[in-house]
Amino acid sequence: MDEMEKREFQADLSERGLELGEHVRLGRIIQAPMAAIWKVISTPGQLTRYHPYCQENKVYKWPGVGSRDGVLYYSGLYWERDFICWREGIGYDLLIGPPQRKSTWIFWNIRPLGEAQSDVSLTVTPILESHLLETTKKIYVQNFATSVEVYLDSLLRGVEHFMTTGQAVKARQFGAHPTFAP
């Protein structure tokens, strides 16, 4: 999402009484070409192959901007992903959360580090209710950051595992998560 699109996104959130919190970013260097990683993360219905907390991935619309799929986590929690920006071969932006109230903005990015090595990064930003007290927002964001770091580490390790072995991840392969896969 470019700066203009981001400003429009923030203005839309503001009109709905929402705002962006502080983001969390995590990256991982993976021994695989950028194009191969893109092929995996942009293929519909593949999330269960590399996401150790995802039990089921149902695709409603694909590909590009406007794509939507559903994620059933091992905890029984069901969220949907709405893709708002699609950068062919590079990454995408999506909103994720309960179907009627997306609570998080996620930015996926793949950067080549050579022919057979790539840096895959995810930047995750919570969407907060503007009317909340600043102390409440701060506490939420601190808890969010701790939880998301564990989530992102497992997800990126799952991408790496799938890309380097060709084998799907197992449930909770890199550890449990209290919200998504206890």
C-alpha positions in Angstrom: 0.0 0.0 0.0 1.5 3.3 -1.0 1.4 6.5 1.2 -1.7 7.9 -0.5 -3.6 4.6 -0.1 -2.5 4.4 3.6 -3.8 8.0 4.2 -7.1 7.0 2.6 -7.2 3.9 4.7 -6.5 5.8 7.9 -9.2 8.4 7.0 -11.7 5.6 6.5 -10.8 4.1 9.8 -11.1 7.5 11.5 -14.6 8.0 10.0 -15.6 4.8 11.7 -14.1 5.7 15.1 -11.0 3.6 14.6 -7.3 4.1 14.4 -4.1 2.2 13.9 -2.0 1.1 16.9 1.7 0.5 17.0 2.9 -2.2 14.6 5.0 -5.3 15.2 7.3 -6.5 12.4 9.1 -9.8 12.1 11.2 -11.1 9.2 13.0 -14.3 8.4 15.6 -15.1 5.8 14.5 -18.2 3.9 16.6 -20.3 1.5 14.3 -20.1 -1.4 13.8 -17.8 -4.4 11.4 -14.9 -4.1 9.2 -16.3 -7.0 8.8 -19.7 -5.3 7.8 -18.1 -2.0 5.3 -15.8 -3.8 3.8 -18.8 -5.6 3.1 -20.5 -2.3 1.7 -17.6 -0.4 -0.4 -16.4 -3.3 -1.9 -19.8 -4.2 -5.5 -20.1 -2.8 -6.2 -22.5 -0.1 -2.6 -23.2 0.8 -2.4 -21.7 4.3 -2.7 -25.0 6.1 0.5 -26.2 4.4 2.7 -23.5 6.0 0.6 -22.1 8.9 1.0 -24.2 12.1 -2.1 -22.7 13.7 -4.4 -23.0 10.7 -6.7 -26.0 10.7 -8.7 -25.0 7.6 -8.5 -22.4 4.9 -11.6 -21.8 2.9 -11.3 -19.5 -0.2 -14.3 -17.3 -1.1 -12.7 -15.1 -3.8 -9.2 -15.1 -5.4 -6.8 -13.6 -6.6 -5.9 -9.9 -6.3 -7.4 -7.0 -4.5 -10.8 -8.0 -3.1 -9.6 -11.6 -2.4 -11.2 -13.1 0.7 -10.7 -16.3 2.6 -11.5 -17.8 5.9 -9.1 -19.2 8.5 -10.3 -21.7 11.1 -7.7 -21.9 13.8 -7.0 -25.0 16.0 -8.6 -23.2 18.9 -11.9 -23.1 17.0 -11.6 -19.3 16.4 -12.8 -18.4 12.9 -11.4 -15.2 11.2 -11.6 -13.9 7.6 -8.8 -12.2 5.6 -9.8 -9.4 3.2 -7.0 -8.5 0.7 -6.8 -4.7 0.2 -3.5 -4.4 -1.7 -1.9 -7.0 -4.1 1.7 -6.5 -5.2 2.2 -9.3 -7.7 5.4 -11.2 -7.0 6.2 -9.1 -3.9 3.4 -9.3 -1.3 0.1 -8.0 -0.2 -1.8 -6.2 2.5 -4.8 -7.7 4.2 -7.3 -7.1 7.0 -8.0 -10.0 9.3 -10.4 -10.6 12.2 -13.9 -11.7 12.9 -16.0 -11.6 9.7 -17.9 -8.4 10.7 -15.0 -6.6 12.4 -11.5 -6.9 11.1 -9.1 -6.1 13.9 -5.7 -6.2 12.3 -3.9 -5.0 9.2 -1.1 -7.3 8.0 1.5 -6.4 5.4 3.4 -9.3 3.8 6.6 -8.5 1.9 9.2 -10.7 0.1 12.6 -9.2 -0.7 15.2 -11.1 -2.8 18.6 -11.5 -1.2 20.0 -13.3 -4.2 18.8 -16.0 -6.6 18.0 -18.6 -3.9 17.5 -16.5 -0.8 14.7 -14.2 0.3 13.7 -12.0 3.3 10.1 -12.6 4.1 8.6 -10.1 6.5 5.2 -9.4 8.1 4.2 -6.2 9.7 1.1 -6.4 11.9 -0.8 -3.4 13.1 -3.8 -3.6 15.4 -6.9 -1.5 14.6 -8.1 0.2 17.8 -11.3 2.0 18.8 -10.4 5.7 19.0 -12.6 6.5 22.0 -10.5 4.2 24.3 -8.3 5.9 27.0 -4.7 6.1 26.0 -3.7 3.9 28.9 -6.1 1.2 27.8 -4.7 1.4 24.2 -1.2 1.1 25.5 -1.9 -2.0 27.6 -3.7 -3.6 24.7 -0.9 -2.9 22.3 1.7 -4.3 24.8 -0.3 -7.5 25.1 -0.9 -7.6 21.3 2.8 -7.2 20.6 3.8 -10.2 22.8 1.1 -12.4 21.4 1.8 -11.4 17.7 5.5 -12.0 18.0 4.9 -15.6 18.9 2.3 -15.9 16.1 4.6 -14.4 13.5 7.6 -16.5 14.5 5.6 -19.7 14.1 4.1 -18.6 10.8 7.4 -17.6 9.3 9.1 -20.8 10.6 6.2 -22.6 8.9 6.8 -20.8 5.6 10.5 -21.7 5.9 9.8 -25.3 6.7 7.5 -25.7 3.8 9.8 -24.0 1.3 12.9 -25.9 2.4 11.4 -29.4 2.9 8.3 -29.4 0.7 6.4 -30.9 3.6 3.3 -29.4 5.2 3.7 -28.2 8.8 2.0 -30.1 11.6 -0.4 -28.5 14.0 1.5 -26.4 16.6 4.8 -27.6 15.1 6.7 -24.7 16.6 4.7 -24.4 19.8 1.2 -23.6 21.0 -0.4 -20.2 21.0 -3.0 -19.3 23.8 -5.5 -17.7 21.4 -5.1 -19.6 18.1 -3.8 -23.1 19.0 -3.7 -23.8 22.7 
